[in-house]
């Protein structure tokens, strides 16, 4: 997880997880619509996962 992705996850969470697949983008986007904080938390969790 690079510092650029972390900053991007804080500013606009769906854009930070663009490399993780369509499902991750949709989940983070929906959580961001519900509230900014859940979207940021979900993006950071998805970015922290090792594949």
mmCIF entry with sequence, helices, sheets and N, C-alpha, C, O atoms, coordinates in Angstrom:
data_MODEL
# 
_entry.id   MODEL 
# 
_entity.id                         1 
_entity.type                       polymer 
_entity.pdbx_number_of_molecules   1 
# 
_entity_poly.entity_id                      1 
_entity_poly.type                           'polypeptide(L)' 
_entity_poly.nstd_linkage                   no 
_entity_poly.nstd_monomer                   no 
_entity_poly.pdbx_seq_one_letter_code       
;(UNK)(UNK)(UNK)(UNK)(UNK)(UNK)(UNK)(UNK)(UNK)(UNK)(UNK)(UNK)(UNK)(UNK)(UNK)(UNK)
(UNK)(UNK)(UNK)(UNK)(UNK)(UNK)(UNK)(UNK)(UNK)(UNK)(UNK)(UNK)(UNK)(UNK)(UNK)(UNK)
(UNK)(UNK)(UNK)(UNK)(UNK)(UNK)(UNK)(UNK)(UNK)(UNK)(UNK)(UNK)(UNK)(UNK)(UNK)(UNK)
(UNK)(UNK)(UNK)
;
_entity_poly.pdbx_seq_one_letter_code_can   XXXXXXXXXXXXXXXXXXXXXXXXXXXXXXXXXXXXXXXXXXXXXXXXXXX 
_entity_poly.pdbx_strand_id                 A 
# 
loop_
_entity_poly_seq.entity_id 
_entity_poly_seq.num 
_entity_poly_seq.mon_id 
_entity_poly_seq.hetero 
1 1  UNK n 
1 2  UNK n 
1 3  UNK n 
1 4  UNK n 
1 5  UNK n 
1 6  UNK n 
1 7  UNK n 
1 8  UNK n 
1 9  UNK n 
1 10 UNK n 
1 11 UNK n 
1 12 UNK n 
1 13 UNK n 
1 14 UNK n 
1 15 UNK n 
1 16 UNK n 
1 17 UNK n 
1 18 UNK n 
1 19 UNK n 
1 20 UNK n 
1 21 UNK n 
1 22 UNK n 
1 23 UNK n 
1 24 UNK n 
1 25 UNK n 
1 26 UNK n 
1 27 UNK n 
1 28 UNK n 
1 29 UNK n 
1 30 UNK n 
1 31 UNK n 
1 32 UNK n 
1 33 UNK n 
1 34 UNK n 
1 35 UNK n 
1 36 UNK n 
1 37 UNK n 
1 38 UNK n 
1 39 UNK n 
1 40 UNK n 
1 41 UNK n 
1 42 UNK n 
1 43 UNK n 
1 44 UNK n 
1 45 UNK n 
1 46 UNK n 
1 47 UNK n 
1 48 UNK n 
1 49 UNK n 
1 50 UNK n 
1 51 UNK n 
# 
_struct_asym.id          A 
_struct_asym.entity_id   1 
# 
loop_
_struct_conf.conf_type_id 
_struct_conf.id 
_struct_conf.pdbx_PDB_helix_id 
_struct_conf.beg_label_comp_id 
_struct_conf.beg_label_asym_id 
_struct_conf.beg_label_seq_id 
_struct_conf.pdbx_beg_PDB_ins_code 
_struct_conf.end_label_comp_id 
_struct_conf.end_label_asym_id 
_struct_conf.end_label_seq_id 
_struct_conf.pdbx_end_PDB_ins_code 
_struct_conf.beg_auth_comp_id 
_struct_conf.beg_auth_asym_id 
_struct_conf.beg_auth_seq_id 
_struct_conf.end_auth_comp_id 
_struct_conf.end_auth_asym_id 
_struct_conf.end_auth_seq_id 
_struct_conf.pdbx_PDB_helix_class 
_struct_conf.details 
_struct_conf.pdbx_PDB_helix_length 
HELX_P HELX_P1 AA1 UNK A 3  ? UNK A 11 ? UNK A 3  UNK A 11 1 ? 9  
HELX_P HELX_P2 AA2 UNK A 13 ? UNK A 16 ? UNK A 13 UNK A 16 1 ? 4  
HELX_P HELX_P3 AA3 UNK A 18 ? UNK A 20 ? UNK A 18 UNK A 20 5 ? 3  
HELX_P HELX_P4 AA4 UNK A 22 ? UNK A 34 ? UNK A 22 UNK A 34 1 ? 13 
HELX_P HELX_P5 AA5 UNK A 36 ? UNK A 48 ? UNK A 36 UNK A 48 1 ? 13 
# 
_struct_conf_type.id          HELX_P 
_struct_conf_type.criteria    ? 
_struct_conf_type.reference   ? 
# 
loop_
_atom_site.group_PDB 
_atom_site.id 
_atom_site.type_symbol 
_atom_site.label_atom_id 
_atom_site.label_alt_id 
_atom_site.label_comp_id 
_atom_site.label_asym_id 
_atom_site.label_entity_id 
_atom_site.label_seq_id 
_atom_site.pdbx_PDB_ins_code 
_atom_site.Cartn_x 
_atom_site.Cartn_y 
_atom_site.Cartn_z 
_atom_site.occupancy 
_atom_site.B_iso_or_equiv 
_atom_site.pdbx_formal_charge 
_atom_site.auth_seq_id 
_atom_site.auth_comp_id 
_atom_site.auth_asym_id 
_atom_site.auth_atom_id 
_atom_site.pdbx_PDB_model_num 
ATOM 1   N N  . UNK A 1 1  ? 0.858   -1.161  0.000   1.00 0.00 ? 1  UNK A N  1 
ATOM 2   C CA . UNK A 1 1  ? 0.000   0.000   0.000   1.00 0.00 ? 1  UNK A CA 1 
ATOM 3   C C  . UNK A 1 1  ? 0.910   1.232   0.000   1.00 0.00 ? 1  UNK A C  1 
ATOM 4   O O  . UNK A 1 1  ? 1.642   1.480   0.958   1.00 0.00 ? 1  UNK A O  1 
ATOM 5   N N  . UNK A 1 2  ? 0.850   1.981   -1.070  1.00 0.00 ? 2  UNK A N  1 
ATOM 6   C CA . UNK A 1 2  ? 1.693   3.167   -1.191  1.00 0.00 ? 2  UNK A CA 1 
ATOM 7   C C  . UNK A 1 2  ? 1.021   4.378   -0.546  1.00 0.00 ? 2  UNK A C  1 
ATOM 8   O O  . UNK A 1 2  ? -0.190  4.392   -0.326  1.00 0.00 ? 2  UNK A O  1 
ATOM 9   N N  . UNK A 1 3  ? 1.813   5.368   -0.254  1.00 0.00 ? 3  UNK A N  1 
ATOM 10  C CA . UNK A 1 3  ? 1.296   6.589   0.369   1.00 0.00 ? 3  UNK A CA 1 
ATOM 11  C C  . UNK A 1 3  ? 0.340   7.314   -0.575  1.00 0.00 ? 3  UNK A C  1 
ATOM 12  O O  . UNK A 1 3  ? -0.606  7.966   -0.133  1.00 0.00 ? 3  UNK A O  1 
ATOM 13  N N  . UNK A 1 4  ? 0.596   7.193   -1.887  1.00 0.00 ? 4  UNK A N  1 
ATOM 14  C CA . UNK A 1 4  ? -0.295  7.808   -2.871  1.00 0.00 ? 4  UNK A CA 1 
ATOM 15  C C  . UNK A 1 4  ? -1.683  7.187   -2.807  1.00 0.00 ? 4  UNK A C  1 
ATOM 16  O O  . UNK A 1 4  ? -2.683  7.902   -2.875  1.00 0.00 ? 4  UNK A O  1 
ATOM 17  N N  . UNK A 1 5  ? -1.756  5.864   -2.678  1.00 0.00 ? 5  UNK A N  1 
ATOM 18  C CA . UNK A 1 5  ? -3.060  5.187   -2.581  1.00 0.00 ? 5  UNK A CA 1 
ATOM 19  C C  . UNK A 1 5  ? -3.783  5.560   -1.288  1.00 0.00 ? 5  UNK A C  1 
ATOM 20  O O  . UNK A 1 5  ? -5.006  5.694   -1.282  1.00 0.00 ? 5  UNK A O  1 
ATOM 21  N N  . UNK A 1 6  ? -3.051  5.728   -0.210  1.00 0.00 ? 6  UNK A N  1 
ATOM 22  C CA . UNK A 1 6  ? -3.675  6.105   1.066   1.00 0.00 ? 6  UNK A CA 1 
ATOM 23  C C  . UNK A 1 6  ? -4.274  7.501   0.965   1.00 0.00 ? 6  UNK A C  1 
ATOM 24  O O  . UNK A 1 6  ? -5.401  7.731   1.402   1.00 0.00 ? 6  UNK A O  1 
ATOM 25  N N  . UNK A 1 7  ? -3.521  8.430   0.389   1.00 0.00 ? 7  UNK A N  1 
ATOM 26  C CA . UNK A 1 7  ? -4.036  9.791   0.220   1.00 0.00 ? 7  UNK A CA 1 
ATOM 27  C C  . UNK A 1 7  ? -5.240  9.792   -0.708  1.00 0.00 ? 7  UNK A C  1 
ATOM 28  O O  . UNK A 1 7  ? -6.221  10.495  -0.467  1.00 0.00 ? 7  UNK A O  1 
ATOM 29  N N  . UNK A 1 8  ? -5.159  8.999   -1.772  1.00 0.00 ? 8  UNK A N  1 
ATOM 30  C CA . UNK A 1 8  ? -6.282  8.896   -2.703  1.00 0.00 ? 8  UNK A CA 1 
ATOM 31  C C  . UNK A 1 8  ? -7.500  8.264   -2.030  1.00 0.00 ? 8  UNK A C  1 
ATOM 32  O O  . UNK A 1 8  ? -8.632  8.653   -2.315  1.00 0.00 ? 8  UNK A O  1 
ATOM 33  N N  . UNK A 1 9  ? -7.281  7.298   -1.145  1.00 0.00 ? 9  UNK A N  1 
ATOM 34  C CA . UNK A 1 9  ? -8.391  6.670   -0.411  1.00 0.00 ? 9  UNK A CA 1 
ATOM 35  C C  . UNK A 1 9  ? -9.061  7.659   0.524   1.00 0.00 ? 9  UNK A C  1 
ATOM 36  O O  . UNK A 1 9  ? -10.262 7.555   0.773   1.00 0.00 ? 9  UNK A O  1 
ATOM 37  N N  . UNK A 1 10 ? -8.317  8.607   1.041   1.00 0.00 ? 10 UNK A N  1 
ATOM 38  C CA . UNK A 1 10 ? -8.900  9.608   1.933   1.00 0.00 ? 10 UNK A CA 1 
ATOM 39  C C  . UNK A 1 10 ? -9.671  10.653  1.135   1.00 0.00 ? 10 UNK A C  1 
ATOM 40  O O  . UNK A 1 10 ? -10.731 11.107  1.565   1.00 0.00 ? 10 UNK A O  1 
ATOM 41  N N  . UNK A 1 11 ? -9.141  11.035  -0.026  1.00 0.00 ? 11 UNK A N  1 
ATOM 42  C CA . UNK A 1 11 ? -9.796  12.070  -0.829  1.00 0.00 ? 11 UNK A CA 1 
ATOM 43  C C  . UNK A 1 11 ? -11.000 11.515  -1.592  1.00 0.00 ? 11 UNK A C  1 
ATOM 44  O O  . UNK A 1 11 ? -12.099 12.063  -1.500  1.00 0.00 ? 11 UNK A O  1 
ATOM 45  N N  . UNK A 1 12 ? -10.798 10.435  -2.342  1.00 0.00 ? 12 UNK A N  1 
ATOM 46  C CA . UNK A 1 12 ? -11.881 9.832   -3.131  1.00 0.00 ? 12 UNK A CA 1 
ATOM 47  C C  . UNK A 1 12 ? -11.711 8.320   -3.113  1.00 0.00 ? 12 UNK A C  1 
ATOM 48  O O  . UNK A 1 12 ? -11.004 7.772   -3.959  1.00 0.00 ? 12 UNK A O  1 
ATOM 49  N N  . UNK A 1 13 ? -12.346 7.634   -2.163  1.00 0.00 ? 13 UNK A N  1 
ATOM 50  C CA . UNK A 1 13 ? -12.119 6.203   -1.940  1.00 0.00 ? 13 UNK A CA 1 
ATOM 51  C C  . UNK A 1 13 ? -12.321 5.288   -3.153  1.00 0.00 ? 13 UNK A C  1 
ATOM 52  O O  . UNK A 1 13 ? -11.497 4.394   -3.350  1.00 0.00 ? 13 UNK A O  1 
ATOM 53  N N  . UNK A 1 14 ? -13.369 5.453   -3.985  1.00 0.00 ? 14 UNK A N  1 
ATOM 54  C CA . UNK A 1 14 ? -13.520 4.512   -5.095  1.00 0.00 ? 14 UNK A CA 1 
ATOM 55  C C  . UNK A 1 14 ? -12.363 4.544   -6.098  1.00 0.00 ? 14 UNK A C  1 
ATOM 56  O O  . UNK A 1 14 ? -12.045 3.523   -6.708  1.00 0.00 ? 14 UNK A O  1 
ATOM 57  N N  . UNK A 1 15 ? -11.749 5.681   -6.267  1.00 0.00 ? 15 UNK A N  1 
ATOM 58  C CA . UNK A 1 15 ? -10.636 5.787   -7.202  1.00 0.00 ? 15 UNK A CA 1 
ATOM 59  C C  . UNK A 1 15 ? -9.397  5.067   -6.683  1.00 0.00 ? 15 UNK A C  1 
ATOM 60  O O  . UNK A 1 15 ? -8.570  4.620   -7.478  1.00 0.00 ? 15 UNK A O  1 
ATOM 61  N N  . UNK A 1 16 ? -9.257  4.950   -5.390  1.00 0.00 ? 16 UNK A N  1 
ATOM 62  C CA . UNK A 1 16 ? -8.089  4.292   -4.808  1.00 0.00 ? 16 UNK A CA 1 
ATOM 63  C C  . UNK A 1 16 ? -8.101  2.789   -5.024  1.00 0.00 ? 16 UNK A C  1 
ATOM 64  O O  . UNK A 1 16 ? -7.039  2.171   -5.092  1.00 0.00 ? 16 UNK A O  1 
ATOM 65  N N  . UNK A 1 17 ? -9.289  2.183   -5.134  1.00 0.00 ? 17 UNK A N  1 
ATOM 66  C CA . UNK A 1 17 ? -9.379  0.719   -5.277  1.00 0.00 ? 17 UNK A CA 1 
ATOM 67  C C  . UNK A 1 17 ? -9.640  0.298   -6.716  1.00 0.00 ? 17 UNK A C  1 
ATOM 68  O O  . UNK A 1 17 ? -10.129 -0.806  -6.957  1.00 0.00 ? 17 UNK A O  1 
ATOM 69  N N  . UNK A 1 18 ? -9.325  1.155   -7.667  1.00 0.00 ? 18 UNK A N  1 
ATOM 70  C CA . UNK A 1 18 ? -9.642  0.869   -9.062  1.00 0.00 ? 18 UNK A CA 1 
ATOM 71  C C  . UNK A 1 18 ? -8.898  -0.363  -9.593  1.00 0.00 ? 18 UNK A C  1 
ATOM 72  O O  . UNK A 1 18 ? -9.374  -1.013  -10.524 1.00 0.00 ? 18 UNK A O  1 
ATOM 73  N N  . UNK A 1 19 ? -7.759  -0.685  -9.024  1.00 0.00 ? 19 UNK A N  1 
ATOM 74  C CA . UNK A 1 19 ? -7.001  -1.844  -9.481  1.00 0.00 ? 19 UNK A CA 1 
ATOM 75  C C  . UNK A 1 19 ? -7.412  -3.146  -8.824  1.00 0.00 ? 19 UNK A C  1 
ATOM 76  O O  . UNK A 1 19 ? -6.859  -4.192  -9.163  1.00 0.00 ? 19 UNK A O  1 
ATOM 77  N N  . UNK A 1 20 ? -8.349  -3.127  -7.909  1.00 0.00 ? 20 UNK A N  1 
ATOM 78  C CA . UNK A 1 20 ? -8.742  -4.317  -7.157  1.00 0.00 ? 20 UNK A CA 1 
ATOM 79  C C  . UNK A 1 20 ? -9.964  -5.033  -7.734  1.00 0.00 ? 20 UNK A C  1 
ATOM 80  O O  . UNK A 1 20 ? -10.360 -6.073  -7.206  1.00 0.00 ? 20 UNK A O  1 
ATOM 81  N N  . UNK A 1 21 ? -10.567 -4.514  -8.790  1.00 0.00 ? 21 UNK A N  1 
ATOM 82  C CA . UNK A 1 21 ? -11.699 -5.180  -9.406  1.00 0.00 ? 21 UNK A CA 1 
ATOM 83  C C  . UNK A 1 21 ? -12.981 -4.384  -9.302  1.00 0.00 ? 21 UNK A C  1 
ATOM 84  O O  . UNK A 1 21 ? -13.101 -3.451  -8.509  1.00 0.00 ? 21 UNK A O  1 
ATOM 85  N N  . UNK A 1 22 ? -13.931 -4.780  -10.125 1.00 0.00 ? 22 UNK A N  1 
ATOM 86  C CA . UNK A 1 22 ? -15.197 -4.057  -10.233 1.00 0.00 ? 22 UNK A CA 1 
ATOM 87  C C  . UNK A 1 22 ? -16.030 -4.151  -8.951  1.00 0.00 ? 22 UNK A C  1 
ATOM 88  O O  . UNK A 1 22 ? -16.678 -3.182  -8.556  1.00 0.00 ? 22 UNK A O  1 
ATOM 89  N N  . UNK A 1 23 ? -16.012 -5.303  -8.312  1.00 0.00 ? 23 UNK A N  1 
ATOM 90  C CA . UNK A 1 23 ? -16.803 -5.480  -7.099  1.00 0.00 ? 23 UNK A CA 1 
ATOM 91  C C  . UNK A 1 23 ? -16.331 -4.579  -5.979  1.00 0.00 ? 23 UNK A C  1 
ATOM 92  O O  . UNK A 1 23 ? -17.142 -4.025  -5.237  1.00 0.00 ? 23 UNK A O  1 
ATOM 93  N N  . UNK A 1 24 ? -15.039 -4.434  -5.854  1.00 0.00 ? 24 UNK A N  1 
ATOM 94  C CA . UNK A 1 24 ? -14.494 -3.562  -4.812  1.00 0.00 ? 24 UNK A CA 1 
ATOM 95  C C  . UNK A 1 24 ? -14.864 -2.110  -5.063  1.00 0.00 ? 24 UNK A C  1 
ATOM 96  O O  . UNK A 1 24 ? -15.179 -1.374  -4.129  1.00 0.00 ? 24 UNK A O  1 
ATOM 97  N N  . UNK A 1 25 ? -14.827 -1.702  -6.318  1.00 0.00 ? 25 UNK A N  1 
ATOM 98  C CA . UNK A 1 25 ? -15.178 -0.323  -6.663  1.00 0.00 ? 25 UNK A CA 1 
ATOM 99  C C  . UNK A 1 25 ? -16.633 -0.044  -6.316  1.00 0.00 ? 25 UNK A C  1 
ATOM 100 O O  . UNK A 1 25 ? -16.954 1.005   -5.757  1.00 0.00 ? 25 UNK A O  1 
ATOM 101 N N  . UNK A 1 26 ? -17.509 -0.983  -6.648  1.00 0.00 ? 26 UNK A N  1 
ATOM 102 C CA . UNK A 1 26 ? -18.940 -0.793  -6.382  1.00 0.00 ? 26 UNK A CA 1 
ATOM 103 C C  . UNK A 1 26 ? -19.214 -0.738  -4.884  1.00 0.00 ? 26 UNK A C  1 
ATOM 104 O O  . UNK A 1 26 ? -19.974 0.113   -4.419  1.00 0.00 ? 26 UNK A O  1 
ATOM 105 N N  . UNK A 1 27 ? -18.595 -1.647  -4.124  1.00 0.00 ? 27 UNK A N  1 
ATOM 106 C CA . UNK A 1 27 ? -18.806 -1.670  -2.675  1.00 0.00 ? 27 UNK A CA 1 
ATOM 107 C C  . UNK A 1 27 ? -18.330 -0.373  -2.038  1.00 0.00 ? 27 UNK A C  1 
ATOM 108 O O  . UNK A 1 27 ? -19.036 0.218   -1.221  1.00 0.00 ? 27 UNK A O  1 
ATOM 109 N N  . UNK A 1 28 ? -17.134 0.071   -2.412  1.00 0.00 ? 28 UNK A N  1 
ATOM 110 C CA . UNK A 1 28 ? -16.590 1.298   -1.834  1.00 0.00 ? 28 UNK A CA 1 
ATOM 111 C C  . UNK A 1 28 ? -17.417 2.502   -2.271  1.00 0.00 ? 28 UNK A C  1 
ATOM 112 O O  . UNK A 1 28 ? -17.628 3.423   -1.482  1.00 0.00 ? 28 UNK A O  1 
ATOM 113 N N  . UNK A 1 29 ? -17.884 2.509   -3.510  1.00 0.00 ? 29 UNK A N  1 
ATOM 114 C CA . UNK A 1 29 ? -18.709 3.615   -3.986  1.00 0.00 ? 29 UNK A CA 1 
ATOM 115 C C  . UNK A 1 29 ? -20.019 3.696   -3.213  1.00 0.00 ? 29 UNK A C  1 
ATOM 116 O O  . UNK A 1 29 ? -20.438 4.785   -2.821  1.00 0.00 ? 29 UNK A O  1 
ATOM 117 N N  . UNK A 1 30 ? -20.671 2.559   -2.990  1.00 0.00 ? 30 UNK A N  1 
ATOM 118 C CA . UNK A 1 30 ? -21.927 2.557   -2.241  1.00 0.00 ? 30 UNK A CA 1 
ATOM 119 C C  . UNK A 1 30 ? -21.713 2.982   -0.785  1.00 0.00 ? 30 UNK A C  1 
ATOM 120 O O  . UNK A 1 30 ? -22.522 3.717   -0.220  1.00 0.00 ? 30 UNK A O  1 
ATOM 121 N N  . UNK A 1 31 ? -20.629 2.518   -0.195  1.00 0.00 ? 31 UNK A N  1 
ATOM 122 C CA . UNK A 1 31 ? -20.343 2.935   1.180   1.00 0.00 ? 31 UNK A CA 1 
ATOM 123 C C  . UNK A 1 31 ? -19.999 4.418   1.250   1.00 0.00 ? 31 UNK A C  1 
ATOM 124 O O  . UNK A 1 31 ? -20.324 5.083   2.234   1.00 0.00 ? 31 UNK A O  1 
ATOM 125 N N  . UNK A 1 32 ? -19.351 4.936   0.229   1.00 0.00 ? 32 UNK A N  1 
ATOM 126 C CA . UNK A 1 32 ? -19.044 6.366   0.195   1.00 0.00 ? 32 UNK A CA 1 
ATOM 127 C C  . UNK A 1 32 ? -20.319 7.180   0.051   1.00 0.00 ? 32 UNK A C  1 
ATOM 128 O O  . UNK A 1 32 ? -20.420 8.273   0.607   1.00 0.00 ? 32 UNK A O  1 
ATOM 129 N N  . UNK A 1 33 ? -21.296 6.660   -0.689  1.00 0.00 ? 33 UNK A N  1 
ATOM 130 C CA . UNK A 1 33 ? -22.579 7.358   -0.800  1.00 0.00 ? 33 UNK A CA 1 
ATOM 131 C C  . UNK A 1 33 ? -23.310 7.388   0.543   1.00 0.00 ? 33 UNK A C  1 
ATOM 132 O O  . UNK A 1 33 ? -23.995 8.359   0.862   1.00 0.00 ? 33 UNK A O  1 
ATOM 133 N N  . UNK A 1 34 ? -23.160 6.326   1.322   1.00 0.00 ? 34 UNK A N  1 
ATOM 134 C CA . UNK A 1 34 ? -23.794 6.290   2.645   1.00 0.00 ? 34 UNK A CA 1 
ATOM 135 C C  . UNK A 1 34 ? -23.115 7.241   3.617   1.00 0.00 ? 34 UNK A C  1 
ATOM 136 O O  . UNK A 1 34 ? -23.747 7.775   4.528   1.00 0.00 ? 34 UNK A O  1 
ATOM 137 N N  . UNK A 1 35 ? -21.851 7.439   3.416   1.00 0.00 ? 35 UNK A N  1 
ATOM 138 C CA . UNK A 1 35 ? -21.080 8.325   4.290   1.00 0.00 ? 35 UNK A CA 1 
ATOM 139 C C  . UNK A 1 35 ? -19.627 8.258   3.906   1.00 0.00 ? 35 UNK A C  1 
ATOM 140 O O  . UNK A 1 35 ? -19.143 7.215   3.468   1.00 0.00 ? 35 UNK A O  1 
ATOM 141 N N  . UNK A 1 36 ? -18.933 9.346   4.064   1.00 0.00 ? 36 UNK A N  1 
ATOM 142 C CA . UNK A 1 36 ? -17.544 9.404   3.630   1.00 0.00 ? 36 UNK A CA 1 
ATOM 143 C C  . UNK A 1 36 ? -16.650 8.468   4.449   1.00 0.00 ? 36 UNK A C  1 
ATOM 144 O O  . UNK A 1 36 ? -15.771 7.809   3.895   1.00 0.00 ? 36 UNK A O  1 
ATOM 145 N N  . UNK A 1 37 ? -16.869 8.410   5.751   1.00 0.00 ? 37 UNK A N  1 
ATOM 146 C CA . UNK A 1 37 ? -16.020 7.611   6.636   1.00 0.00 ? 37 UNK A CA 1 
ATOM 147 C C  . UNK A 1 37 ? -16.107 6.117   6.330   1.00 0.00 ? 37 UNK A C  1 
ATOM 148 O O  . UNK A 1 37 ? -15.062 5.470   6.259   1.00 0.00 ? 37 UNK A O  1 
ATOM 149 N N  . UNK A 1 38 ? -17.300 5.530   6.143   1.00 0.00 ? 38 UNK A N  1 
ATOM 150 C CA . UNK A 1 38 ? -17.337 4.105   5.791   1.00 0.00 ? 38 UNK A CA 1 
ATOM 151 C C  . UNK A 1 38 ? -16.631 3.795   4.471   1.00 0.00 ? 38 UNK A C  1 
ATOM 152 O O  . UNK A 1 38 ? -16.017 2.737   4.330   1.00 0.00 ? 38 UNK A O  1 
ATOM 153 N N  . UNK A 1 39 ? -16.715 4.697   3.522   1.00 0.00 ? 39 UNK A N  1 
ATOM 154 C CA . UNK A 1 39 ? -16.030 4.497   2.251   1.00 0.00 ? 39 UNK A CA 1 
ATOM 155 C C  . UNK A 1 39 ? -14.526 4.513   2.414   1.00 0.00 ? 39 UNK A C  1 
ATOM 156 O O  . UNK A 1 39 ? -13.827 3.701   1.806   1.00 0.00 ? 39 UNK A O  1 
ATOM 157 N N  . UNK A 1 40 ? -14.016 5.428   3.227   1.00 0.00 ? 40 UNK A N  1 
ATOM 158 C CA . UNK A 1 40 ? -12.573 5.507   3.472   1.00 0.00 ? 40 UNK A CA 1 
ATOM 159 C C  . UNK A 1 40 ? -12.087 4.257   4.205   1.00 0.00 ? 40 UNK A C  1 
ATOM 160 O O  . UNK A 1 40 ? -11.044 3.700   3.863   1.00 0.00 ? 40 UNK A O  1 
ATOM 161 N N  . UNK A 1 41 ? -12.836 3.823   5.204   1.00 0.00 ? 41 UNK A N  1 
ATOM 162 C CA . UNK A 1 41 ? -12.444 2.633   5.962   1.00 0.00 ? 41 UNK A CA 1 
ATOM 163 C C  . UNK A 1 41 ? -12.434 1.401   5.060   1.00 0.00 ? 41 UNK A C  1 
ATOM 164 O O  . UNK A 1 41 ? -11.499 0.602   5.115   1.00 0.00 ? 41 UNK A O  1 
ATOM 165 N N  . UNK A 1 42 ? -13.459 1.243   4.238   1.00 0.00 ? 42 UNK A N  1 
ATOM 166 C CA . UNK A 1 42 ? -13.515 0.098   3.330   1.00 0.00 ? 42 UNK A CA 1 
ATOM 167 C C  . UNK A 1 42 ? -12.381 0.145   2.313   1.00 0.00 ? 42 UNK A C  1 
ATOM 168 O O  . UNK A 1 42 ? -11.784 -0.888  2.010   1.00 0.00 ? 42 UNK A O  1 
ATOM 169 N N  . UNK A 1 43 ? -12.079 1.312   1.786   1.00 0.00 ? 43 UNK A N  1 
ATOM 170 C CA . UNK A 1 43 ? -10.987 1.435   0.823   1.00 0.00 ? 43 UNK A CA 1 
ATOM 171 C C  . UNK A 1 43 ? -9.653  1.078   1.466   1.00 0.00 ? 43 UNK A C  1 
ATOM 172 O O  . UNK A 1 43 ? -8.839  0.388   0.852   1.00 0.00 ? 43 UNK A O  1 
ATOM 173 N N  . UNK A 1 44 ? -9.419  1.534   2.682   1.00 0.00 ? 44 UNK A N  1 
ATOM 174 C CA . UNK A 1 44 ? -8.162  1.217   3.357   1.00 0.00 ? 44 UNK A CA 1 
ATOM 175 C C  . UNK A 1 44 ? -8.060  -0.271  3.674   1.00 0.00 ? 44 UNK A C  1 
ATOM 176 O O  . UNK A 1 44 ? -6.974  -0.844  3.586   1.00 0.00 ? 44 UNK A O  1 
ATOM 177 N N  . UNK A 1 45 ? -9.162  -0.900  4.038   1.00 0.00 ? 45 UNK A N  1 
ATOM 178 C CA . UNK A 1 45 ? -9.153  -2.342  4.311   1.00 0.00 ? 45 UNK A CA 1 
ATOM 179 C C  . UNK A 1 45 ? -8.868  -3.117  3.024   1.00 0.00 ? 45 UNK A C  1 
ATOM 180 O O  . UNK A 1 45 ? -8.071  -4.055  3.027   1.00 0.00 ? 45 UNK A O  1 
ATOM 181 N N  . UNK A 1 46 ? -9.515  -2.730  1.931   1.00 0.00 ? 46 UNK A N  1 
ATOM 182 C CA . UNK A 1 46 ? -9.301  -3.424  0.656   1.00 0.00 ? 46 UNK A CA 1 
ATOM 183 C C  . UNK A 1 46 ? -7.870  -3.222  0.168   1.00 0.00 ? 46 UNK A C  1 
ATOM 184 O O  . UNK A 1 46 ? -7.262  -4.152  -0.363  1.00 0.00 ? 46 UNK A O  1 
ATOM 185 N N  . UNK A 1 47 ? -7.333  -2.035  0.339   1.00 0.00 ? 47 UNK A N  1 
ATOM 186 C CA . UNK A 1 47 ? -5.956  -1.780  -0.082  1.00 0.00 ? 47 UNK A CA 1 
ATOM 187 C C  . UNK A 1 47 ? -4.951  -2.519  0.788   1.00 0.00 ? 47 UNK A C  1 
ATOM 188 O O  . UNK A 1 47 ? -3.862  -2.848  0.318   1.00 0.00 ? 47 UNK A O  1 
ATOM 189 N N  . UNK A 1 48 ? -5.286  -2.783  2.030   1.00 0.00 ? 48 UNK A N  1 
ATOM 190 C CA . UNK A 1 48 ? -4.385  -3.459  2.957   1.00 0.00 ? 48 UNK A CA 1 
ATOM 191 C C  . UNK A 1 48 ? -4.357  -4.962  2.767   1.00 0.00 ? 48 UNK A C  1 
ATOM 192 O O  . UNK A 1 48 ? -3.410  -5.612  3.210   1.00 0.00 ? 48 UNK A O  1 
ATOM 193 N N  . UNK A 1 49 ? -5.378  -5.546  2.115   1.00 0.00 ? 49 UNK A N  1 
ATOM 194 C CA . UNK A 1 49 ? -5.431  -6.980  1.890   1.00 0.00 ? 49 UNK A CA 1 
ATOM 195 C C  . UNK A 1 49 ? -4.346  -7.414  0.915   1.00 0.00 ? 49 UNK A C  1 
ATOM 196 O O  . UNK A 1 49 ? -4.098  -6.743  -0.087  1.00 0.00 ? 49 UNK A O  1 
ATOM 197 N N  . UNK A 1 50 ? -3.704  -8.531  1.209   1.00 0.00 ? 50 UNK A N  1 
ATOM 198 C CA . UNK A 1 50 ? -2.726  -9.103  0.285   1.00 0.00 ? 50 UNK A CA 1 
ATOM 199 C C  . UNK A 1 50 ? -3.412  -10.149 -0.581  1.00 0.00 ? 50 UNK A C  1 
ATOM 200 O O  . UNK A 1 50 ? -4.186  -10.969 -0.088  1.00 0.00 ? 50 UNK A O  1 
ATOM 201 N N  . UNK A 1 51 ? -3.124  -10.111 -1.854  1.00 0.00 ? 51 UNK A N  1 
ATOM 202 C CA . UNK A 1 51 ? -3.711  -11.108 -2.773  1.00 0.00 ? 51 UNK A CA 1 
ATOM 203 C C  . UNK A 1 51 ? -2.739  -12.206 -3.029  1.00 0.00 ? 51 UNK A C  1 
ATOM 204 O O  . UNK A 1 51 ? -3.042  -13.138 -3.773  1.00 0.00 ? 51 UNK A O  1 
# 
